[in-house]
């Protein structure tokens, strides 16, 4: 039987709690944002594990920690209990399971994808692809998401709605890289010393993290000429701190790749980021 996992993000006001469920009704693994939904999924089920958390990420981690099924399949539930984005199920399966990424179609034209191998976790050098996406970017209706791709059939792969009131493509791109760095740091602290490379198709992120950030810090987080504060400073500071900590353990590179091209890893991260934004849009 195929297990199911849910995910979600709070509405503008947001629920006060998120409920992580591992092994609920019909092998349900996931997160709900209301107690009523949680209760329906755990009532009468033997050996189910569930717990409330103040944030979605904590609830998701609880589910992952109790995941004995090796889940890679996603189904989504909003805070009204409605299942969403079921049409994306096959796409997620392709992205997370297939060793060759699906062909990307842009504006009706099919583009061949390079069947380059994406490094596995067993190799000496780790490559992680990240991407951000934002629907209606720059408007009051903007909703964003981000994706992190470690490789086919890797449970660390993520498709996540961007949290917070500021929904922009740049913040999604930054959060994607930050999420990858946080995972790399966690693994480094646990003893993994393999060199790592994080790839992004955002020059804003690449140059910001490898060039501009040094001057920003010297200028007290002011832009060139001191005319204004650096946007997204909260994420830049967390990225800078995570990067420095990782480099105490292992070699790390931040590299730029061309977006929407023929790079299989980038296309996979893009699919996950778009999916994250669609999840956000549905809430």
Secondary structure, DSSP 8 states (H G I E B T S, - for coil): ---EEE-----SS--S-EEEEEEETTTEEEEESSHHHHHHHHTT-TT-EEEEESSHHHHHHHHHHT--S------EE-TTS-EE-GGGHHHHHHHHH-SS---EEETTEEE---------TTSSEEEEEEEEEEETTTSTT-EEEEEEE-STT-TT-EEEE--SS---HHHHHHHHHHHHHHHHHHHHHTT---EEEEEES-HHHHHIIIIIHHHHHHTTSB-GGG-SB-TTHHHHHHHHHHHHHHHTTS-EEEEE--TTSS-HHHHHHHHHHHHHHHHHHH-
